[in-house]
């Protein structure tokens, strides 16, 4: 069955904007408010641990996110191993690209950091 000639989601920017608005509205409706806390690097990278030991979390920004799935919170529990406590709980969150860009534009500190998306290692509370 051929596709509909009158609906083209790839070349029409008003339709793409409408779909993006619907996604943002559904995240606001079904999602939850979280605080996005970006990390600031101090510039001293530890080669052994593979991270910056003096990183800081100084500012929090409220943004809505959708909880996609939650794994590990129901059964396995935490493990106390030879090297300490191991916690394998994880969750997947979805944030709208335009809402994150609006957060960047509204905060000069985030835009100065050169962020285009949330990074690994940032905190979400």
RAFENKA-V262419 format. One record per residue. N is the residue number from 1. RES is the residue in three letters. SS is DSSP state (helix for helix, strand for strand, loop for the rest). OMEGA is omega in whole degrees, 0 to 359 (* if undefined). Layout:
n;res;ss;omega
N;RES;SS;OMEGA
N;RES;SS;OMEGA
//
This chain:
n;res;ss;omega
1;UNK;loop;181
2;UNK;loop;180
3;UNK;loop;181
4;UNK;loop;182
5;UNK;loop;186
6;UNK;loop;179
7;UNK;loop;179
8;UNK;loop;184
9;UNK;loop;188
10;UNK;loop;184
11;UNK;loop;185
12;UNK;loop;182
13;UNK;helix;175
14;UNK;helix;177
15;UNK;helix;177
16;UNK;helix;178
17;UNK;helix;178
18;UNK;helix;179
19;UNK;helix;178
20;UNK;helix;176
21;UNK;helix;178
22;UNK;helix;178
23;UNK;helix;179
24;UNK;helix;179
25;UNK;helix;179
26;UNK;helix;176
27;UNK;helix;177
28;UNK;helix;182
29;UNK;helix;185
30;UNK;helix;184
31;UNK;loop;178
32;UNK;strand;177
33;UNK;strand;178
34;UNK;strand;172
35;UNK;strand;175
36;UNK;strand;184
37;UNK;strand;180
38;UNK;loop;179
39;UNK;loop;175
40;UNK;strand;181
41;UNK;loop;178
42;UNK;loop;178
43;UNK;loop;179
44;UNK;loop;182
45;UNK;strand;179
46;UNK;strand;183
47;UNK;loop;182
48;UNK;loop;182
49;UNK;loop;178
50;UNK;loop;180
51;UNK;strand;178
52;UNK;strand;183
53;UNK;loop;182
54;UNK;loop;177
55;UNK;loop;183
56;UNK;strand;177
57;UNK;loop;191
58;UNK;loop;185
59;UNK;loop;181
60;UNK;loop;182
61;UNK;strand;182
62;UNK;strand;178
63;UNK;strand;180
64;UNK;strand;179
65;UNK;strand;179
66;UNK;strand;178
67;UNK;strand;182
68;UNK;strand;176
69;UNK;strand;180
70;UNK;strand;180
71;UNK;strand;173
72;UNK;loop;183
73;UNK;loop;188
74;UNK;loop;190
75;UNK;loop;193
76;UNK;loop;179
77;UNK;loop;181
78;UNK;loop;181
79;UNK;strand;174
80;UNK;strand;185
81;UNK;strand;183
82;UNK;loop;184
83;UNK;loop;177
84;UNK;strand;183
85;UNK;strand;180
86;UNK;strand;181
87;UNK;loop;184
88;UNK;loop;179
89;UNK;loop;178
90;UNK;strand;177
91;UNK;strand;179
92;UNK;strand;181
93;UNK;strand;178
94;UNK;strand;175
95;UNK;loop;179
96;UNK;loop;183
97;UNK;helix;182
98;UNK;helix;178
99;UNK;helix;177
100;UNK;helix;176
101;UNK;helix;176
102;UNK;helix;176
103;UNK;helix;179
104;UNK;helix;182
105;UNK;helix;181
106;UNK;helix;182
107;UNK;loop;182
108;UNK;helix;179
109;UNK;helix;179
110;UNK;helix;180
111;UNK;helix;177
112;UNK;helix;179
113;UNK;loop;179
114;UNK;loop;180
115;UNK;loop;170
116;UNK;loop;178
117;UNK;loop;175
118;UNK;loop;184
119;UNK;loop;172
120;UNK;loop;180
121;UNK;loop;174
122;UNK;loop;182
123;UNK;strand;173
124;UNK;strand;183
125;UNK;loop;*
//
